[in-house]
Structures are given as C-alpha cells and as structure tokens.
Amino acid sequence: MNNSFGKIYRISTYGESHGSAIGVIIDGCPPGIKIDKEYIQNELDRRKPGQSKITTQRKESDSVEILSGIFNGKSTGSPISLLIKNKDHKSSDYNHISNSYRPSHADFTYDKKYVNRDFRGGGRSSARETANWVAAGSISKKLLEKLNIKINAFVSKVGKIKLNKNYKDLDFKKIESNIVRCPDPQFAKKFIKTIENTRKKKDTIGGIITCIITGCPIGIGEPIFGKLHAELGKAMLSINAVKGFEYGSGFNGVEMNGSEHNDEFQIKKGNISTKSNYSGGIQGGISNGQDIYFNVAFKPVSTIMKNQNSIDENNKKVIVKGKGRHDPCVVPRAVPIVEAMAANVLVDLYLQSKTIK
C-alpha cells in the first residue's frame, strides 16, 4: 500500500476503522511553528461521526494525542506523531459480509489484491482513515496562516439541488452555522431536507463540495509532473467516495470560445492581475496570484439499508444489506477533509521552493 503523501511535507498514516487506533506521522514540518492542540481537535470535531442528525451515529470523540515532535507548544522539526483511538467500533455489524462483497465498495478489489481482507468497516479502506488527514491538515493550515493563505470549503450541491451563486457573494462565516455546512441558509435547509428524506427511504445521496483558496502567492507548483492543479486533483481523488474533480471553468469551459475563456492581463495600482479567472488561479501548473477554486464530486455512500445482489469469495450469488451506522450523505463531514488535503498540498509545494520563516 502507498500510505504516504507529499515529498517534503510528508504525511504517513496507519490504522484501521475497527482497530485499536489510527494515526499520522508528519515529517518535514519546519521548527518553531506554534501547534495549537485545541485547533487540531476543533478540525477533527468538524469531521467526526455522530455530530448531527444527518451523519452516521457512530460516537467517536476523535480525541487527539500528541506523541512527538512538539515541545513547549511549538514544532521541533522532528517528526510529529498524532494518535486517535477508536472507542465506539462495533465489529459485529460486519460479520454478515465477512465472506461477501458489498457493491461499489473496496471489498472485492482488496480481497483479490491482499487476500487477507479486514472486513470490519472496510479496514484500511474506510473513510475513518481521513481523520488522520484532517489532523495533519490542521497543522498545514497553521503553516499557511504565516503566508496569509486561507482555505474555505462548503457544500454547494446535494443530489440535483445546486447552489447557483458566485462564491464572492457568499459569507464564508456562515459555513459552520448549519449542519450541512452551506453558507447560504436557504439552500442549507433544502440540502438538509433532501438528506433527511433520503435517509428515511433507507438510501443515500451524493453531492459537491466547492473549495476556495485565497491569498495564494504567485509561483506555487512544480511543472512538469508536480503541477498545482494535478497535485490538488490527486489529493481530492484520494478521498473516499470522490468521483470527480474540476478547477477553474472546469467542464463548463468546453462550451466557450478561446476569445471568451482567455484571462486577459491588467495592471491595477501597479499590480498585475487578470480581468477574469477561468484559469482558477493556476496557469501552466503554477499559481498566478488569483483565487484558486475547484469542485469535488462525491458519489452516494455505497452502504445502503436495502437488499442488493452480490457474490461471495466462493463466486456464489448472495444478498447483502447494510447494517450498523452510516452516513446518508458524506459531503457535510467531507468539508474539513477537502480543506485539509488542499492545505497539505499547498504546504508541500511551497516547501519545495521556499522556507517558511
């Protein structure tokens, strides 16, 4: 397995969904960075299960323990080790699929590749792994604060209901004001109702998270094979349930002519900028100083409380049905994951060319 992400700011994770604990080791964090344990915990609380009526009811506190790399509240430059213990795992919820493959899960592929599959909650393939990413990302965000780089993600679509507003017209301070993490109160109510109705039908639904990065300086990104948008895409597509990534004009850009799509340069008060930003703040794989924005599409959660046709490890037909505690829609809890992975990418690419002082 490839359990590490990044080159200079490198995170390596371990643990399974129903094991004793999960954790992350962060190597490459510069010394002298203030590490706020409360901030790390707050970010984890945004992702943790059981936080609202529209998320899984698994009760995990996700309390973080700092094992190394921090002294007197600051990073020492040595590897930072963070531990999160699992306390509310119910492995018996998965006994019924110990020999069967759930549709659209990693069960089949993991079993064929590794043979000794941990079927308890998906083991290593579980989205519980993403708590490690959020913990590492919280430290990345503190690094980015020194550069005045801010990252805000929010839910912009659930099923067929889409928030059709320019992000510049939204108040990001309202993102955390509702359980679906949408900055528009009216659309938040629509999203919540849709998710609740879906859960009542014992089904699941997908959605889109939009992420905005402001304050990113010119020059972040390492062509040819370390392009900023490519690294962001890899990070987002590594998140469980993600099926699509688009930045800037994305797929809508194909409907435009070059004369419409090109971002013309201008000079305002001695500063170079672009009149439009269809490039999404990235040109040639390098940040150009404009806002970076992208969308991440999440599929409906694969575990549903309905009978489904499948097969078992002996190639026999079986019926499988979800049991236990699962999200009817993953996007509300995935918002901090998207932010964290974007932060991890930016810090790693920044450290490849500069040193934070």
C-alpha positions as CSV (number, residue, x, y, z in Angstrom):
1,M,0.0,0.0,0.0
2,N,1.0,3.6,-0.6
3,N,0.5,5.1,2.9
4,S,2.3,8.4,2.5
5,F,1.5,11.6,0.8
6,G,3.8,14.5,-0.1
7,K,7.5,15.0,-0.7
8,I,8.9,17.5,1.8
9,Y,5.9,17.9,4.0
10,R,5.2,14.2,4.1
11,I,2.3,12.5,6.0
12,S,2.3,8.8,6.7
13,T,-0.8,7.2,8.2
14,Y,-1.7,3.9,9.9
15,G,-4.6,2.1,11.5
16,E,-8.0,0.5,10.5
17,S,-11.6,1.5,11.1
18,H,-12.1,-1.1,13.8
19,G,-8.6,-1.5,15.1
20,S,-7.5,0.0,18.4
21,A,-6.4,3.3,16.9
22,I,-5.5,5.3,13.8
23,G,-2.7,7.9,13.5
24,V,-0.4,10.0,11.4
25,I,3.3,10.8,11.3
26,I,4.1,14.2,9.8
27,D,7.7,14.6,8.6
28,G,9.1,17.8,7.2
29,C,7.2,20.3,9.4
30,P,9.6,23.3,9.9
31,P,10.6,24.0,13.5
32,G,9.2,26.9,15.6
33,I,5.6,26.6,14.3
34,K,3.0,27.1,17.0
35,I,0.9,24.0,17.4
36,D,-2.5,24.6,18.9
37,K,-3.9,21.2,20.2
38,E,-7.3,22.8,20.6
39,Y,-7.3,23.9,16.9
40,I,-6.3,20.3,15.8
41,Q,-9.2,19.0,17.9
42,N,-11.7,21.5,16.5
43,E,-10.8,20.4,13.0
44,L,-11.3,16.8,13.9
45,D,-14.6,17.6,15.6
46,R,-15.8,19.1,12.3
47,R,-15.2,15.7,10.6
48,K,-16.0,13.2,13.4
49,P,-19.0,10.9,13.2
50,G,-22.2,11.4,15.3
51,Q,-22.1,15.2,15.1
52,S,-25.7,15.7,13.7
53,K,-28.9,14.0,12.7
54,I,-27.7,13.8,9.1
55,T,-24.5,11.9,9.7
56,T,-23.6,8.4,10.9
57,Q,-24.4,7.9,14.6
58,R,-21.1,6.2,15.4
59,K,-19.9,8.0,18.6
60,E,-16.2,8.7,18.3
61,S,-14.7,11.6,20.2
62,D,-11.7,11.5,17.9
63,S,-9.6,12.9,20.8
64,V,-6.1,13.5,19.5
65,E,-2.9,12.7,21.4
66,I,0.4,14.3,20.5
67,L,3.2,11.8,20.9
68,S,6.2,13.6,19.5
69,G,7.6,16.5,17.5
70,I,6.2,19.3,19.7
71,F,7.8,21.0,22.7
72,N,6.6,24.0,24.6
73,G,3.7,24.4,22.1
74,K,6.0,24.6,19.0
75,S,7.2,22.2,16.4
76,T,10.8,21.0,16.9
77,G,11.5,20.0,13.3
78,S,11.4,16.3,14.1
79,P,8.5,14.0,13.1
80,I,5.2,14.9,14.6
81,S,3.2,11.8,15.7
82,L,-0.6,12.1,16.3
83,L,-2.7,9.3,17.7
84,I,-6.5,8.9,17.6
85,K,-8.0,6.0,19.5
86,N,-11.1,4.1,18.3
87,K,-13.6,3.7,21.0
88,D,-17.0,3.0,19.5
89,H,-16.3,0.3,16.9
90,K,-18.9,-2.5,16.6
91,S,-17.2,-5.1,14.5
92,S,-20.2,-7.4,14.8
93,D,-22.1,-5.1,12.4
94,Y,-19.8,-6.5,9.6
95,N,-19.9,-10.3,10.3
96,H,-22.5,-10.7,7.7
97,I,-20.1,-9.6,4.9
98,S,-17.0,-11.4,6.2
99,N,-17.2,-13.6,3.1
100,S,-19.3,-11.4,0.8
101,Y,-18.5,-8.3,-1.3
102,R,-20.6,-5.2,-0.9
103,P,-21.4,-3.5,-4.2
104,S,-19.2,-0.4,-5.1
105,H,-17.0,-1.0,-2.0
106,A,-13.3,-1.9,-1.9
107,D,-14.2,-5.4,-0.6
108,F,-13.7,-7.3,-3.9
109,T,-10.5,-5.5,-5.0
110,Y,-8.9,-5.6,-1.6
111,D,-9.6,-9.3,-1.2
112,K,-8.2,-10.1,-4.6
113,K,-5.1,-7.9,-4.1
114,Y,-4.3,-8.6,-0.5
115,V,-6.2,-11.9,0.2
116,N,-6.3,-11.2,4.0
117,R,-9.0,-8.6,3.9
118,D,-10.1,-6.8,7.1
119,F,-13.9,-6.7,6.6
120,R,-14.6,-4.7,9.8
121,G,-15.8,-1.4,8.5
122,G,-13.7,-1.8,5.4
123,G,-10.5,-1.9,7.4
124,R,-7.8,0.3,5.8
125,S,-10.2,1.4,3.0
126,S,-12.6,3.0,5.5
127,A,-13.2,6.8,5.4
128,R,-12.2,6.7,9.1
129,E,-8.7,7.0,7.7
130,T,-9.4,10.6,6.7
131,A,-9.3,11.7,10.3
132,N,-5.5,11.4,10.0
133,W,-5.5,13.7,7.0
134,V,-7.6,16.3,8.8
135,A,-5.2,16.2,11.8
136,A,-2.2,16.7,9.5
137,G,-4.1,19.4,7.6
138,S,-4.8,21.4,10.7
139,I,-1.0,21.8,11.1
140,S,-0.7,22.7,7.4
141,K,-3.3,25.4,7.9
142,K,-1.3,26.9,10.7
143,L,1.7,27.0,8.4
144,L,-0.4,28.7,5.7
145,E,-1.6,31.3,8.1
146,K,2.0,32.7,8.0
147,L,1.5,33.2,4.3
148,N,-2.0,34.7,4.7
149,I,-3.4,31.9,2.7
150,K,-7.0,30.9,3.6
151,I,-8.9,27.8,2.6
152,N,-12.7,27.7,2.7
153,A,-14.8,24.7,1.5
154,F,-18.6,24.3,1.6
155,V,-21.4,22.1,0.3
156,S,-22.7,23.5,-3.0
157,K,-24.8,20.7,-4.2
158,V,-26.8,17.7,-2.8
159,G,-28.4,15.4,-5.4
160,K,-30.0,17.7,-8.0
161,I,-30.2,20.8,-5.8
162,K,-27.4,23.2,-6.6
163,L,-26.3,26.4,-5.0
164,N,-26.1,28.7,-8.1
165,K,-24.3,31.7,-6.6
166,N,-20.9,33.2,-7.2
167,Y,-18.6,32.3,-4.2
168,K,-17.8,36.0,-3.9
169,D,-21.4,36.7,-3.0
170,L,-21.3,34.2,-0.1
171,D,-20.4,34.8,3.6
172,F,-17.9,32.0,4.5
173,K,-18.5,32.8,8.2
174,K,-21.9,31.1,7.8
175,I,-20.5,27.8,6.7
176,E,-20.4,26.4,10.2
177,S,-23.7,27.9,11.1
178,N,-25.7,24.8,9.9
179,I,-25.1,21.0,10.0
180,V,-24.8,20.7,6.2
181,R,-22.0,23.3,6.0
182,C,-23.5,25.6,3.3
183,P,-23.0,29.3,3.6
184,D,-26.5,30.1,2.2
185,P,-29.1,29.5,4.9
186,Q,-32.0,28.9,2.4
187,F,-30.1,26.3,0.4
188,A,-28.8,24.7,3.6
189,K,-32.4,24.0,4.6
190,K,-33.1,22.4,1.2
191,F,-30.0,20.3,1.4
192,I,-30.8,19.1,4.9
193,K,-34.4,18.2,3.9
194,T,-33.1,16.2,0.9
195,I,-30.7,14.3,3.0
196,E,-33.3,13.5,5.7
197,N,-35.8,12.3,3.1
198,T,-33.1,10.1,1.6
199,R,-32.3,8.6,4.9
200,K,-36.0,7.8,5.6
201,K,-36.0,5.9,2.3
202,K,-33.0,3.8,3.6
203,D,-31.0,5.2,0.7
204,T,-28.0,7.5,0.2
205,I,-27.3,10.6,-2.0
206,G,-24.2,12.4,-3.3
207,G,-23.1,16.0,-3.6
208,I,-20.5,18.5,-4.5
209,I,-18.0,20.5,-2.3
210,T,-16.6,23.7,-3.6
211,C,-13.3,24.9,-2.2
212,I,-11.8,28.5,-2.4
213,I,-8.2,29.3,-1.7
214,T,-7.4,33.0,-1.3
215,G,-4.1,34.7,-0.8
216,C,-2.0,32.1,-2.5
217,P,1.2,33.9,-3.8
218,I,2.4,33.6,-7.4
219,G,4.7,30.6,-8.0
220,I,3.3,27.6,-6.2
221,G,3.5,24.5,-8.3
222,E,6.3,22.3,-9.8
223,P,6.0,21.6,-13.5
224,I,6.2,19.3,-15.3
225,F,4.8,16.5,-13.2
226,G,4.1,18.5,-10.0
227,K,1.6,20.9,-11.3
228,L,-0.5,22.6,-8.6
229,H,-3.8,21.5,-10.1
230,A,-2.6,18.0,-10.7
231,E,-1.5,17.7,-7.1
232,L,-4.8,19.1,-5.9
233,G,-6.6,16.6,-8.2
234,K,-4.6,13.7,-6.8
235,A,-5.3,14.8,-3.2
236,M,-9.1,15.2,-3.8
237,L,-9.4,11.9,-5.8
238,S,-7.7,10.1,-2.9
239,I,-10.6,11.0,-0.7
240,N,-13.1,8.2,-0.2
241,A,-16.2,8.4,-2.4
242,V,-14.8,11.1,-4.7
243,K,-15.7,10.6,-8.3
244,G,-14.7,13.9,-9.9
245,F,-12.5,17.0,-9.7
246,E,-12.6,20.2,-11.7
247,Y,-10.9,23.5,-11.2
248,G,-11.5,26.9,-12.7
249,S,-14.0,26.8,-15.6
250,G,-13.9,23.0,-15.4
251,F,-16.1,21.1,-17.7
252,N,-18.2,24.3,-18.5
253,G,-15.2,25.8,-20.2
254,V,-15.6,23.5,-23.2
255,E,-18.8,25.4,-24.1
256,M,-16.8,28.7,-24.5
257,N,-14.6,30.0,-27.3
258,G,-11.0,30.9,-26.6
259,S,-11.8,34.6,-27.0
260,E,-14.2,34.3,-24.1
261,H,-12.2,31.9,-22.0
262,N,-8.8,33.6,-22.0
263,D,-7.9,35.6,-18.9
264,E,-6.6,38.9,-20.1
265,F,-4.0,40.6,-18.0
266,Q,-4.4,44.1,-16.5
267,I,-2.4,46.4,-14.2
268,K,-4.2,47.9,-11.2
269,K,-2.3,50.1,-8.8
270,G,0.9,48.7,-10.1
271,N,-0.1,45.1,-9.6
272,I,-0.6,42.5,-12.3
273,S,-3.9,40.6,-12.3
274,T,-6.4,39.1,-14.7
275,K,-9.8,40.5,-15.7
276,S,-11.4,37.1,-15.5
277,N,-10.3,33.9,-13.7
278,Y,-11.4,31.0,-15.8
279,S,-8.0,29.5,-15.1
280,G,-9.0,29.1,-11.5
281,G,-5.8,30.8,-10.2
282,I,-3.5,28.3,-11.9
283,Q,-1.7,28.7,-15.2
284,G,0.9,26.2,-16.5
285,G,0.5,24.3,-13.3
286,I,1.7,27.4,-11.3
287,S,-0.4,29.7,-9.1
288,N,-0.8,33.1,-10.6
289,G,-1.9,35.1,-7.6
290,Q,-5.7,34.9,-8.2
291,D,-8.2,33.0,-6.2
292,I,-7.9,29.2,-6.7
293,Y,-11.3,27.5,-6.8
294,F,-12.4,23.9,-7.6
295,N,-15.2,21.4,-7.2
296,V,-15.1,17.9,-5.8
297,A,-17.9,15.4,-6.6
298,F,-18.8,12.7,-4.1
299,K,-20.9,9.7,-5.0
300,P,-23.8,8.4,-2.9
301,V,-22.5,6.4,0.0
302,S,-22.2,2.7,-1.1
303,T,-23.7,1.2,2.1
304,I,-27.5,1.3,1.8
305,M,-30.1,-0.4,4.1
306,K,-31.6,-2.3,1.2
307,N,-31.1,-5.8,-0.2
308,Q,-28.5,-5.9,-3.1
309,N,-27.4,-8.7,-5.3
310,S,-23.7,-9.6,-5.0
311,I,-21.3,-12.6,-4.8
312,D,-19.1,-14.1,-2.1
313,E,-15.5,-15.2,-2.1
314,N,-16.6,-18.6,-3.5
315,N,-18.2,-16.9,-6.5
316,K,-21.7,-17.8,-5.3
317,K,-24.6,-15.4,-5.5
318,V,-25.6,-13.7,-2.2
319,I,-27.9,-11.0,-1.0
320,V,-26.2,-8.2,1.1
321,K,-27.8,-5.5,3.1
322,G,-26.1,-2.7,5.1
323,K,-26.1,-2.8,8.8
324,G,-24.9,-0.5,11.6
325,R,-24.3,3.2,11.4
326,H,-23.6,5.0,8.1
327,D,-23.9,8.5,6.5
328,P,-26.8,9.0,4.2
329,C,-24.7,11.7,2.5
330,V,-21.0,12.2,3.1
331,V,-20.5,15.8,2.0
332,P,-21.2,17.6,5.2
333,R,-18.4,15.7,7.0
334,A,-16.1,15.8,4.0
335,V,-15.8,19.6,4.0
336,P,-12.9,19.7,6.5
337,I,-11.3,16.8,4.6
338,V,-11.2,18.7,1.4
339,E,-9.7,21.8,3.2
340,A,-7.1,19.6,4.9
341,M,-5.9,17.9,1.8
342,A,-5.7,21.2,-0.1
343,A,-3.6,22.6,2.8
344,N,-1.3,19.6,2.8
345,V,-0.7,20.1,-1.0
346,L,0.0,23.8,-0.7
347,V,2.4,23.4,2.2
348,D,4.3,20.6,0.4
349,L,4.6,22.5,-2.8
350,Y,5.6,25.7,-1.0
351,L,8.4,24.0,0.9
352,Q,9.7,22.5,-2.3
353,S,10.7,26.0,-3.4
354,K,10.9,28.2,-0.2
355,T,11.3,28.0,3.6
356,I,8.8,29.4,6.0
357,K,10.4,31.8,8.5
